[in-house]
Amino acid sequence: MMLTLGPRAALVLFALLAPLHVLAAPVYTASFLPNADFVPGALNNAGQIAGFISTADGSHAALYSGGVLQDLGLGAGSSSVASAINEAGVVTGNTMSNGAVHGFVYQNGILTDIGANTSAFGINGSGDVVGATYTDAGTFGFVYRGGVLTQLANLGTGRIGVAVDINDQGDIAGWSITDYKSSPPPLHPYLYRAGELSDLGALNDSFETYASGINNAGQIAGSGKVVDNDHVFLYEGGVLKDLGYFGGRNLGVVDFNEFGTLIGNAATAIGTYVAFVNIGDVLVDLNTLIDPALGWDITNVYANNDLGQIVGYGCQSDICGVVRLDVIDQAPEPAIAWLLAPGLLLLAWTQRRRPDGAGTTPAGTGFSRRDYVTGRDAVLVGRTPLLSAQATQAVQA
């Protein structure tokens, strides 16, 4: 008997049978999306993509939905970008003008300003937004709920911190410097839950460990600098698990879904770059999961969703542009069909606990897409902060 799996069930099976699957048939097929000037930032389960378009007067936040690309406007700024979208199609992002940053929420055709000196990065199914607010005392995470912005504390004596993602239970993942007097200042991921801020520690004694996203199961994904190289981590059960790296010094986790599948971009030891995905605890070059006969080269990824779809940038022959990767339905051989039972039970449990309208995680860009969001204390590339010389001096003062 041949058993055909849909994309979600197939993804669960991939995670359970990672070593077998890596050597098996292709996992993804790829196709170009229209409009070469559109840069994706976030993807929901309806296939809506939030990002920005390049125009003659700068970048404009945009929403791609149902084959139509909609300009969301500039709000109070001279340029804008969208950073996250939830399952209801509510978008959050940022407008910029002369160095000033304003977070925004876009819903039902209306762009609402969150406030001056704010950057918005994540949104959940209820429309709660998290990000960073820049004050005279430092940079702090915030949650924007019901039109009210609440500033979050940083870890220890840290003067720089950012909230990057929020799940549907209201749990917030972020990162913060813990001691501004240390040199270099240690930076740790945190979990803010039910009013309590918890330091998640450092990955293998790393001085820099950043959270990138949190899902409804409470898993947190991110990266940390181990010695001189960035490694991927997955936090679950109170443990920061090191998933490894690709040999190079630069790496960014850009998105993370409800099934614990993370995507990102990384440098290799020989100076090349790969777009990657995890299958269980194994990091895999996405190009090895696409039929090589099709001639695809995926160079960068931006966002994924719970259906296993990924949006990124790639080339096929001499044509390059924004692409969407879709999971290929698998038809396992009878001899391994019995192995599906645990995966399908896990899938059923996951769908039962997942609330309606669950939001997507915020999507960053990795280090290779240069849509910076600049505050007075830090420059964020996707969800990976690059502290400016001024910021470094400030936190060490």
Steps between C-alpha positions, in 0.01 A plus 500: 500500500633846409428777750514861382573773753402863491766767564451524878507126560800470269692758702438310822624181336811682374587603854456146634696335221761769434799281402286287267327799353812699420608218273155446346296675230492882467302679770422830329396635164558867416326764291553869432266762641411802285640851548877525512491808723327324792711384798316259737514530876230271644265223384175372651313174444264662248801570280489876563847655494593826671814687404591807301531623144770723360369819339653816362445674834623215723361182650127457566348236727299259287268200522486226236165321520302301245743589224463875566775721641365783716699805607426562871628857496757695698314614811705771672822412317677538168550121474340194656541123532270225627657256745226256608147382417250289694238251379234772476720695260585773752843642418756672721813681394688828510513839334821700487574867436824689565620241751169489690325163523129438565344156534161448338206261478310465171145361514193543279670761286608715794863552603520582874814657643627324815708799603827684450830322568352151467583207271247219458615144431234243595124454520278222635152376413336757728682788332739563790826650369850485647814688417748754636454849640789747512517723808755725671561217750570241228326262261226274640256243372131587490161341449225702328157370592160666459658830399723513809880462491657335804878517540674180615801476725843390383704227665729603785645846447476485121422820314419333169224243449249402231178295498500307170195273509179421687288184493125463545534440874670840530846352565771731366846408376775757484860575582679742729843603617527382861784715637583830331828538692653178366730504200381356274148527641330156520179468300243229583160392368202538729146375550236736636203298630216603732686810612824316576824556308728194477862494382545198271877508537776484242558240229820316592620800708453732202515875569236557229187282486195638321139379495327515161153353555263314731215263412187393687680198645740740673799400287740786428742510207801720451875513463810548711863575433706201613870589495509688164209330325123544520303187592126430484319417825160364594374559853256247641450334835720757669804413283681695226579229244785569256395393147838584348614727219643499147862588576482876439489797734162643394163334551145620558179317589226694322175313572353218707167319475260310726665166423845613610626545144743788476662655195798728457803607304861414579856537381714193446866440583599569137318834480189386314147540635215257553131529578412232753218321679508260793368145474478397862835593652680503164569819302466440126589709194166564328650442156564136592125455556402609147533279193837608347367427151275807536803730518400706804747689719331644812731770633296660778186431705269749668200323658316170548156388616335198660429338161873470441500773236809721486552829318846603397717606209649269242601437143402244239743501209552872427172620652502627861229632727277445801399134532260291704592147603220248553522162671453209262232253612677174579384145423698270733569138417286243689803385702530840671134604500456369855754759617248773423283419800706693762533796267132517421411474868742787568343699219149443639610609847671809363190605307279438803706726726550770235248780558298640211665798339848410622748757382816453305840575638675815388720462200837663478731495209827343605817699454479516121193722457578858596166649610634637826276630773708760679447631852717725711678205661506211254463392141289189443553279198202271505509394864877510536621822664812670378607739775643819356822647640289762677277235656799292614651802670165581663454159657856497628482850647 
